Amino acid sequence: MQHDFDYIIIGSGFGGSVSALRLSEKGYKVLVVEKGKWYKATDFAKTNWKLRKWLWMPHLRFFGIMKMSIFKHIVVISGTGVGGGSLVYANTLPIPKTNFYKSGSWSQLADWETELKPFYQLALKMLGAARNPKLFDGDIALQTLAKELGREDQFEHPDVAVFFGKEGQEVKDPYFEGKGPDRSGCTFCGGCMTGCRHNAKNTLDKNYLYLAQNNGAEILAENEVVDVVPIDNNDGASGYKISVKSSTKVFGKKKHFTAKGVVFSGGVLGTIKLLLQLKQKSLPLLSDTLGDNIRTNNETLISVSTLDKSKNLSKGVAIGSMLHTDENSHLEIVRYAEGSGFWKLLHLPLSNGKNSLTRLLNMFKQFFRFPLSYFKIYFRNSWSKSTTVLLFMQSIDSTLKFKGNWFGGMSSTVSSGVKPSADIPASIALTKKYSEIIGGKPTSFVLESIAGIPSTAHVLGGAVMAEDSSKGVINKNNEVFGYKNMLVVDGAMISANPGVNPSLSITAIAERAMAQIKNKQKDN
């Protein structure tokens, strides 16, 4: 049967972009469907006060690069746009420790640490990984904390997806023998997470997607997939009919395409939501474990604002340093560019406790004990210049489950272990020490301070690997149980807790998945 495309890829993040390039290299005709917009460097918001260019809230006609999704147990920050999460993430590319490969539903399927090693190296090369060369005020304070804890040897400059040439100077493609776009040296402005306006951040539209387009891959932006229906056979052996609609227009006709294969790469929130809907109608053979084994890296995000006007905490790359605080945990310094102070409207004094009443009382105690300090934080100081965000992660495992709800969205329940919590004693203790070093006060997102609901930028799982459909959604080659030529290649496939930023791991596993697919056979 003749199809419009050999493969249609749903989503253009780390998994989708790898799939687009490698499939196009193998001779396949590829279409990438992305609900977000195309962004050039000059299109990004100068500060996060420019909400229409920063936040993705279509019902308000905001078509930016960052989306916030609130669930009962977690607040998820994710990326939207051509290039997916790479547009808004903090650039870090760490390789997980051994426990990641030996835990979770995938642990017995392969010797993952050995098998993925070459693909991690390939991913680092493709993403232009480089060691952060400079430390600034926020990083130096973390280095001081490392010394105080006696863990100076556990402090490091991370590998980041940034081009460190001469600051602001444009050069010909430094990565792909001239086949990629021109690049400019990082200015260390701290604006990575509102979108790099200086052409220094190695986002996916500058490597994988750029090269895929050169191979003939097509990208359909501002559209989202609403249905995937097997043609003729229930298992998709004859291909699929894919229906899409505009994600930015109120009115618009649906488009329909056919493809031999489908790759789901819309991130956890996109892929799991869509698959849960499709399981109820056009893809009933999907595993009943769909939506289970959702992980969050056991994170906390706590802001600390200094009252020392000599410090500039906005200077540097988004994450320029990290400290391994114990064998299961680490702490990273996160920053926004000067002028990006929107977050202060959603932050309250850090408060912990077992229930909302206790947290509220503790929060008001902080207000009354230090009224002048909080007045300066909220009304006098430049929030981003005086504030760093402490990102604390743990590889300790606990899982959630996402289910479809009556409103067409998803809701969360606890699956195994304890529910995610913003009240992690180790994180609170580290925050206190860091606050003392920079002479600051801690605040956190309003739902953390009042409801104890933690935030994460690294939601994972929901379509995990396993030996059969009773334990997972996909096999070790990312193929969906029950269907032919259907794969899940994004954060939803991550089957254990990496305890670090997962972008590199998603890229490496995607590279391995694509390596298993044979080249297209030419018609005689």
LUMBA-36658 format. One line per field, with one value per residue (C-alpha): x, y, z; residue in one letter. Coordinates in Angstrom, 2 decimals. Last residue first. Layout:
% residues N
X (X, ...) $
Y (Y, ...) $
Z (Z, ...) $
res (a, ...) $
END
This chain:
% residues 524
X (12.99, 11.76, 14.51, 14.61, 14.53, 17.44, 16.82, 15.55, 17.58, 19.82, 16.71, 16.10, 19.75, 19.71, 16.45, 18.09, 20.96, 18.69, 16.40, 19.48, 20.90, 17.63, 17.13, 18.42, 19.67, 18.28, 17.94, 14.77, 13.83, 11.85, 12.31, 9.97, 7.64, 10.60, 10.58, 10.61, 7.40, 7.23, 4.67, 5.73, 3.40, 1.05, 0.28, 3.26, 4.70, 8.27, 10.88, 13.62, 13.54, 9.81, 7.06, 3.97, 5.02, 4.49, 1.57, 2.54, 5.72, 9.42, 9.27, 9.97, 7.92, 5.03, 4.13, 7.68, 9.28, 8.50, 11.66, 10.88, 9.44, 7.39, 6.39, 2.87, 3.11, -0.23, 0.74, 4.50, 4.77, 1.66, 3.00, 6.35, 9.21, 11.01, 14.33, 15.98, 19.47, 22.89, 24.75, 26.36, 23.46, 20.98, 23.21, 23.18, 19.40, 18.82, 21.04, 19.00, 15.68, 16.87, 18.01, 14.71, 12.54, 9.23, 8.22, 6.80, 6.23, 3.93, 5.51, 6.28, 4.14, 1.31, 0.15, -2.64, -2.60, -5.26, -5.22, -7.06, -10.13, -12.43, -13.82, -10.38, -7.63, -5.27, -1.70, 0.05, 2.73, 6.03, 8.65, 12.37, 15.37, 17.56, 17.33, 17.28, 17.64, 17.34, 18.26, 16.96, 19.11, 17.84, 19.34, 19.61, 16.43, 14.36, 15.67, 15.43, 12.91, 9.37, 9.31, 12.77, 13.04, 9.71, 10.78, 13.88, 12.00, 9.34, 11.81, 10.21, 6.65, 6.90, 8.73, 6.08, 3.44, 5.02, 5.18, 1.48, 0.62, 2.73, 1.08, -2.38, -1.49, -0.38, 2.77, 5.07, 7.43, 7.51, 9.66, 8.42, 6.02, 6.64, 4.17, 4.57, 8.32, 8.40, 7.91, 11.35, 13.13, 14.93, 18.42, 18.58, 17.29, 19.35, 19.67, 22.31, 22.28, 22.13, 22.72, 21.31, 21.62, 25.33, 25.44, 25.57, 26.76, 27.23, 26.39, 27.58, 26.72, 23.00, 21.27, 24.59, 26.21, 25.12, 21.70, 23.10, 24.67, 26.10, 27.10, 23.50, 23.67, 20.03, 20.19, 17.14, 17.00, 14.56, 13.58, 12.85, 12.49, 12.88, 12.16, 13.37, 9.67, 8.61, 5.48, 5.38, 1.80, 0.16, -0.18, 0.02, -3.16, -1.07, -2.33, -4.56, -7.48, -5.81, -8.70, -11.18, -10.42, -6.73, -6.57, -7.41, -4.81, -2.32, -2.87, -2.45, 0.56, 2.31, 1.70, 2.34, 5.18, 6.90, 5.33, 7.53, 5.12, 6.65, 4.20, 4.78, 3.58, 2.01, -1.27, -2.20, -5.38, -5.82, -8.56, -10.15, -9.55, -11.23, -9.71, -6.25, -3.09, -3.11, -4.40, -5.75, -4.22, -5.55, -3.21, -4.25, -1.99, -0.07, -0.87, 0.53, -1.32, -2.35, -6.07, -5.52, -7.18, -5.47, -4.73, -6.14, -4.14, -6.24, -5.87, -2.36, -1.39, -0.58, 1.30, 4.35, 4.44, 8.07, 9.15, 12.17, 14.05, 17.61, 18.39, 15.31, 16.86, 20.08, 18.24, 16.11, 19.10, 21.39, 20.20, 16.47, 17.45, 18.76, 22.49, 22.37, 24.64, 22.34, 22.22, 18.49, 18.51, 14.95, 13.42, 15.36, 18.79, 18.65, 21.54, 23.50, 26.66, 27.42, 27.72, 29.58, 27.59, 26.63, 26.18, 23.83, 24.85, 26.50, 29.80, 31.70, 28.94, 29.91, 31.54, 29.00, 30.45, 31.18, 29.31, 30.93, 28.77, 31.33, 34.20, 33.26, 31.51, 28.69, 26.20, 24.73, 26.16, 28.66, 28.67, 31.33, 31.71, 31.58, 32.01, 35.71, 34.70, 32.61, 33.70, 30.28, 31.76, 33.86, 30.82, 28.91, 31.72, 31.48, 27.75, 28.51, 30.96, 28.21, 25.77, 28.44, 29.84, 31.78, 33.20, 34.22, 31.04, 32.26, 31.09, 28.34, 27.57, 24.24, 25.41, 28.68, 27.03, 24.42, 27.12, 28.93, 25.68, 25.03, 28.43, 27.68, 24.10, 24.93, 27.36, 25.11, 22.05, 23.13, 19.82, 16.18, 16.61, 16.63, 13.78, 11.01, 12.99, 16.51, 19.91, 20.51, 19.65, 21.70, 24.90, 24.95, 23.25, 25.18, 24.82, 23.85, 22.81, 21.28, 18.80, 15.68, 13.43, 14.11, 15.48, 12.10, 10.55, 12.76, 9.91, 7.83, 6.63, 8.65, 7.66, 7.15, 5.11, 3.38, 2.92, 0.57, -2.91, -1.84, -0.85, 0.63, 2.94, 4.02, 7.08, 7.90, 5.34, 2.00, -0.19, -3.61, -5.31, -6.82, -3.49, -1.51, 2.13, 4.17, 7.20, 6.18, 2.75, 4.12, 6.63, 7.42, 9.75, 12.32, 13.57, 10.97, 12.19, 11.50, 15.00, 16.56, 14.07, 11.06, 8.78, 5.58, 4.25, 1.96, 4.70, 4.07, 7.25, 6.85, 9.35, 10.04, 12.46, 15.92, 17.89, 19.18, 15.58, 14.96, 18.06, 17.26, 13.57, 14.02, 16.67, 14.32, 11.37, 13.23, 14.81, 11.74, 9.94, 6.56, 4.46, 6.68, 5.00, 6.92, 6.90, 4.86, 1.84, 1.39, 1.25, 0.00) $
Y (-2.56, -0.54, 0.50, -1.16, 1.33, 0.91, -1.34, -0.11, -1.21, 1.89, 4.02, 2.56, 3.02, 6.69, 7.14, 5.60, 8.09, 11.11, 10.20, 9.68, 13.07, 14.82, 13.04, 15.73, 13.65, 11.08, 8.58, 6.99, 3.88, 2.99, 6.02, 5.31, 8.23, 10.60, 10.12, 7.34, 5.31, 3.09, 1.75, -0.29, -3.16, -3.06, -5.25, -4.29, -0.94, -1.13, 0.80, -1.77, -3.13, -3.78, -1.21, -0.74, -2.47, -5.28, -7.29, -6.22, -8.28, -8.17, -4.56, -1.02, 1.87, 3.83, 6.00, 7.12, 10.48, 13.95, 16.04, 19.74, 19.02, 20.91, 19.67, 19.83, 20.76, 22.59, 26.05, 26.47, 23.96, 25.28, 28.85, 28.03, 28.42, 31.13, 31.15, 34.21, 35.48, 36.30, 34.37, 31.81, 31.77, 30.98, 28.11, 26.58, 26.87, 25.45, 22.47, 21.69, 22.03, 19.71, 17.06, 17.31, 16.76, 18.60, 19.25, 15.75, 13.08, 10.30, 7.43, 4.15, 2.77, 4.02, 7.30, 8.87, 11.56, 13.04, 13.43, 15.51, 14.90, 16.52, 13.24, 12.03, 9.89, 8.26, 9.06, 6.82, 7.90, 6.33, 6.32, 5.70, 7.32, 8.81, 12.21, 15.72, 19.22, 22.26, 25.40, 28.46, 31.57, 35.05, 38.57, 39.32, 37.37, 39.20, 42.73, 44.04, 46.51, 45.12, 41.35, 40.66, 44.04, 43.56, 40.02, 41.30, 44.13, 41.79, 39.25, 37.68, 38.60, 37.17, 34.05, 33.42, 33.83, 30.94, 28.74, 29.29, 28.54, 25.38, 24.13, 24.78, 23.09, 19.83, 17.96, 20.99, 23.05, 26.73, 28.64, 32.22, 32.58, 32.46, 32.87, 36.61, 36.21, 33.96, 36.93, 38.35, 37.86, 41.23, 39.79, 36.37, 33.32, 31.01, 27.43, 26.14, 22.35, 20.02, 16.28, 13.17, 9.39, 8.89, 12.08, 15.85, 15.64, 19.34, 21.04, 24.03, 26.21, 25.61, 28.32, 29.61, 32.46, 35.78, 35.98, 35.68, 39.15, 39.85, 43.30, 44.03, 41.56, 40.91, 37.48, 35.64, 31.83, 29.91, 26.31, 23.65, 20.18, 16.91, 13.20, 12.48, 12.73, 9.22, 7.84, 4.04, 3.69, 5.61, 2.56, -0.61, -1.88, -2.41, -1.00, -3.40, -0.94, 1.45, 3.23, 3.95, 3.88, 3.16, 6.26, 8.57, 7.00, 7.13, 10.88, 11.76, 9.46, 10.93, 14.62, 14.77, 12.26, 13.88, 14.12, 11.48, 8.80, 7.26, 5.99, 3.59, 2.83, 6.25, 7.81, 11.44, 13.31, 17.02, 18.40, 21.66, 24.81, 26.99, 28.27, 28.32, 27.60, 23.82, 23.10, 19.61, 16.25, 12.85, 9.89, 6.87, 3.94, 1.18, -2.20, -4.14, -1.80, -4.50, -4.35, -4.82, -2.70, 0.61, 1.16, 4.44, 7.23, 10.17, 13.72, 14.64, 18.24, 21.08, 24.35, 22.98, 20.47, 19.45, 17.61, 15.32, 15.74, 14.92, 18.62, 18.63, 15.86, 17.86, 20.83, 18.57, 16.78, 19.82, 23.43, 22.74, 20.48, 23.34, 23.85, 27.15, 29.84, 31.57, 34.75, 34.95, 31.67, 30.90, 31.81, 28.98, 29.86, 33.52, 33.44, 36.14, 34.03, 35.61, 32.26, 32.28, 32.45, 29.68, 29.25, 26.43, 22.80, 21.13, 22.97, 19.95, 19.10, 20.81, 24.23, 25.63, 28.91, 31.54, 34.38, 36.31, 37.06, 35.81, 34.09, 30.44, 28.51, 26.78, 25.40, 21.95, 21.64, 19.35, 20.22, 22.11, 19.98, 19.83, 16.32, 16.87, 19.82, 17.49, 18.51, 20.04, 23.51, 23.07, 22.06, 25.08, 27.34, 25.73, 26.44, 30.09, 30.19, 28.88, 31.65, 34.34, 33.16, 30.14, 29.86, 27.09, 24.96, 21.66, 21.16, 19.05, 19.78, 17.94, 15.57, 14.81, 14.16, 11.96, 9.88, 9.39, 8.38, 5.98, 4.35, 3.70, 2.50, -1.20, -1.25, 0.57, -1.19, -4.77, -5.83, -6.71, -7.39, -3.74, -2.54, -2.53, -0.42, -0.79, -1.84, 0.85, 3.77, 2.29, 2.72, 6.53, 8.72, 10.56, 14.33, 16.67, 20.07, 22.60, 24.27, 23.28, 25.76, 25.28, 21.75, 20.69, 20.52, 21.47, 22.97, 24.30, 23.30, 22.54, 21.11, 22.18, 19.70, 20.45, 17.27, 15.27, 16.57, 17.71, 21.11, 21.43, 24.36, 24.83, 26.65, 27.66, 30.39, 30.44, 32.50, 32.90, 32.71, 29.29, 28.44, 28.67, 27.91, 30.44, 32.44, 34.37, 35.42, 35.83, 38.54, 38.93, 35.97, 38.32, 39.03, 36.56, 34.44, 35.49, 36.89, 33.44, 31.90, 30.03, 27.64, 27.08, 24.31, 21.40, 19.52, 16.92, 15.47, 13.90, 11.40, 9.68, 6.90, 6.53, 5.38, 8.92, 10.12, 7.56, 8.70, 12.39, 12.26, 9.68, 11.81, 14.82, 12.87, 11.51, 14.82, 16.89, 17.20, 15.59, 12.97, 11.34, 10.11, 7.39, 6.05, 8.99, 9.59, 5.83, 3.48, 0.00) $
Z (-7.84, -4.88, -2.50, 0.88, 3.73, 6.11, 9.10, 12.45, 15.49, 15.31, 15.77, 19.21, 20.21, 19.20, 21.12, 24.20, 23.89, 23.37, 26.26, 28.45, 27.45, 28.28, 31.63, 34.03, 36.94, 39.40, 36.55, 38.03, 36.10, 32.95, 30.73, 27.78, 28.60, 28.27, 24.50, 21.89, 21.89, 18.82, 16.36, 13.33, 14.23, 17.22, 20.25, 22.41, 21.33, 19.99, 22.02, 21.24, 24.80, 24.49, 24.97, 27.16, 30.37, 32.86, 31.48, 27.97, 27.97, 28.87, 29.98, 28.81, 30.19, 28.72, 31.73, 32.38, 33.13, 34.53, 34.60, 35.10, 38.52, 41.09, 44.54, 46.04, 49.74, 49.55, 50.80, 50.26, 47.41, 45.68, 45.90, 44.33, 46.79, 48.75, 50.60, 52.20, 51.49, 52.87, 50.14, 52.48, 54.96, 52.19, 50.99, 54.47, 54.80, 51.32, 52.12, 55.24, 53.39, 50.60, 53.07, 54.98, 51.86, 52.23, 48.63, 48.53, 45.90, 47.14, 49.02, 47.28, 44.49, 42.25, 43.79, 41.73, 39.05, 36.77, 33.01, 30.43, 28.30, 30.85, 32.21, 33.23, 31.73, 34.20, 35.21, 37.73, 40.19, 41.18, 43.92, 43.61, 45.32, 42.57, 44.22, 42.81, 44.32, 42.06, 43.98, 42.14, 42.34, 43.08, 43.26, 39.54, 38.80, 41.41, 40.84, 44.39, 45.75, 45.77, 46.36, 47.73, 49.47, 51.25, 52.14, 53.93, 55.64, 57.03, 58.46, 61.55, 60.53, 57.02, 58.22, 60.87, 58.18, 56.25, 59.33, 59.97, 56.35, 56.37, 59.55, 58.13, 54.84, 56.44, 57.49, 57.56, 55.47, 54.58, 52.11, 51.83, 48.89, 45.15, 42.29, 41.73, 42.22, 39.15, 36.81, 37.55, 34.26, 34.19, 34.56, 32.95, 34.83, 37.02, 38.25, 40.70, 41.04, 44.04, 44.07, 45.68, 45.94, 46.74, 48.79, 48.21, 44.62, 43.87, 40.59, 38.59, 35.61, 35.23, 33.18, 31.84, 33.76, 35.32, 36.98, 40.51, 40.46, 43.91, 45.17, 46.15, 49.05, 49.98, 48.37, 47.10, 47.42, 45.24, 45.99, 43.35, 44.86, 43.03, 43.51, 39.96, 38.95, 37.97, 36.28, 36.55, 35.27, 32.43, 30.19, 32.31, 30.63, 27.51, 24.21, 22.30, 22.29, 19.82, 18.03, 20.82, 24.55, 24.02, 21.83, 24.74, 27.02, 24.13, 23.65, 27.34, 27.65, 24.61, 25.29, 29.03, 28.90, 25.96, 22.51, 20.92, 19.69, 16.55, 13.94, 11.05, 7.52, 7.25, 6.17, 6.56, 7.50, 8.15, 10.34, 9.32, 11.29, 13.85, 17.06, 15.51, 17.53, 17.95, 14.43, 13.88, 13.07, 12.00, 11.44, 9.36, 10.09, 8.33, 6.84, 9.80, 12.15, 14.64, 13.90, 10.20, 7.52, 8.39, 12.09, 13.46, 15.10, 16.26, 17.64, 16.51, 17.15, 14.77, 15.19, 13.34, 10.49, 9.99, 6.83, 6.55, 3.28, 4.33, 4.92, 7.13, 9.22, 9.55, 11.03, 13.20, 14.75, 15.11, 15.25, 15.67, 18.57, 20.69, 21.02, 22.89, 21.45, 18.95, 21.08, 21.86, 23.80, 24.90, 28.26, 29.85, 28.45, 29.52, 32.01, 30.14, 29.86, 26.44, 24.66, 21.34, 18.11, 15.65, 11.90, 10.87, 10.27, 7.27, 7.80, 9.06, 11.56, 14.82, 14.39, 11.88, 10.63, 13.25, 14.93, 17.77, 20.81, 23.31, 21.53, 21.27, 24.01, 22.13, 24.66, 25.30, 28.82, 30.52, 34.21, 36.21, 39.31, 43.10, 44.55, 45.34, 47.50, 49.64, 53.15, 53.76, 54.26, 51.12, 49.05, 50.40, 49.20, 45.76, 45.83, 46.62, 43.71, 41.43, 42.37, 42.00, 38.65, 37.46, 33.95, 31.55, 31.45, 30.01, 26.44, 24.87, 21.24, 21.19, 18.46, 20.26, 23.61, 21.89, 20.18, 23.49, 25.19, 22.29, 22.76, 26.47, 25.96, 25.70, 28.61, 31.08, 29.69, 30.16, 28.67, 29.44, 33.16, 34.30, 32.09, 34.73, 37.19, 38.53, 37.19, 34.58, 36.86, 39.73, 37.72, 37.81, 35.24, 32.47, 32.81, 29.95, 31.33, 28.93, 31.32, 29.39, 27.55, 23.84, 24.31, 25.71, 22.28, 19.33, 17.33, 20.19, 23.64, 26.77, 30.14, 33.75, 35.79, 39.09, 41.12, 43.32, 42.49, 39.05, 37.65, 34.16, 33.34, 29.72, 28.42, 24.83, 24.19, 22.38, 24.71, 23.10, 26.52, 25.69, 24.05, 27.32, 26.40, 28.37, 27.22, 24.12, 25.35, 28.88, 28.08, 31.79, 31.28, 29.78, 26.25, 24.95, 22.06, 18.47, 17.82, 18.14, 15.70, 17.03, 15.15, 17.08, 19.28, 18.38, 16.52, 13.79, 12.25, 8.80, 7.45, 4.12, 4.93, 3.38, 6.42, 6.93, 7.16, 9.89, 11.80, 11.59, 12.43, 15.20, 16.91, 16.70, 18.09, 21.10, 22.15, 21.41, 18.06, 18.74, 16.96, 14.34, 11.16, 9.40, 5.83, 4.64, 2.39, 2.12, -0.88, 0.00) $
res (n, d, k, q, k, n, k, i, q, a, m, a, r, e, a, i, a, t, i, s, l, s, p, n, v, g, p, n, a, s, i, m, a, g, d, v, v, l, m, n, k, y, g, f, v, e, n, n, k, n, i, v, g, k, s, s, d, e, a, m, v, a, g, g, l, v, h, a, t, s, p, i, g, a, i, s, e, l, v, f, s, t, p, k, g, g, i, i, e, s, y, k, k, t, l, a, i, s, a, p, i, d, a, s, p, k, v, g, s, s, v, t, s, s, m, g, g, f, w, n, g, k, f, k, l, t, s, d, i, s, q, m, f, l, l, v, t, t, s, k, s, w, s, n, r, f, y, i, k, f, y, s, l, p, f, r, f, f, q, k, f, m, n, l, l, r, t, l, s, n, k, g, n, s, l, p, l, h, l, l, k, w, f, g, s, g, e, a, y, r, v, i, e, l, h, s, n, e, d, t, h, l, m, s, g, i, a, v, g, k, s, l, n, k, s, k, d, l, t, s, v, s, i, l, t, e, n, n, t, r, i, n, d, g, l, t, d, s, l, l, p, l, s, k, q, k, l, q, l, l, l, k, i, t, g, l, v, g, g, s, f, v, v, g, k, a, t, f, h, k, k, k, g, f, v, k, t, s, s, k, v, s, i, k, y, g, s, a, g, d, n, n, d, i, p, v, v, d, v, v, e, n, e, a, l, i, e, a, g, n, n, q, a, l, y, l, y, n, k, d, l, t, n, k, a, n, h, r, c, g, t, m, c, g, g, c, f, t, c, g, s, r, d, p, g, k, g, e, f, y, p, d, k, v, e, q, g, e, k, g, f, f, v, a, v, d, p, h, e, f, q, d, e, r, g, l, e, k, a, l, t, q, l, a, i, d, g, d, f, l, k, p, n, r, a, a, g, l, m, k, l, a, l, q, y, f, p, k, l, e, t, e, w, d, a, l, q, s, w, s, g, s, k, y, f, n, t, k, p, i, p, l, t, n, a, y, v, l, s, g, g, g, v, g, t, g, s, i, v, v, i, h, k, f, i, s, m, k, m, i, g, f, f, r, l, h, p, m, w, l, w, k, r, l, k, w, n, t, k, a, f, d, t, a, k, y, w, k, g, k, e, v, v, l, v, k, y, g, k, e, s, l, r, l, a, s, v, s, g, g, f, g, s, g, i, i, i, y, d, f, d, h, q, m) $
END
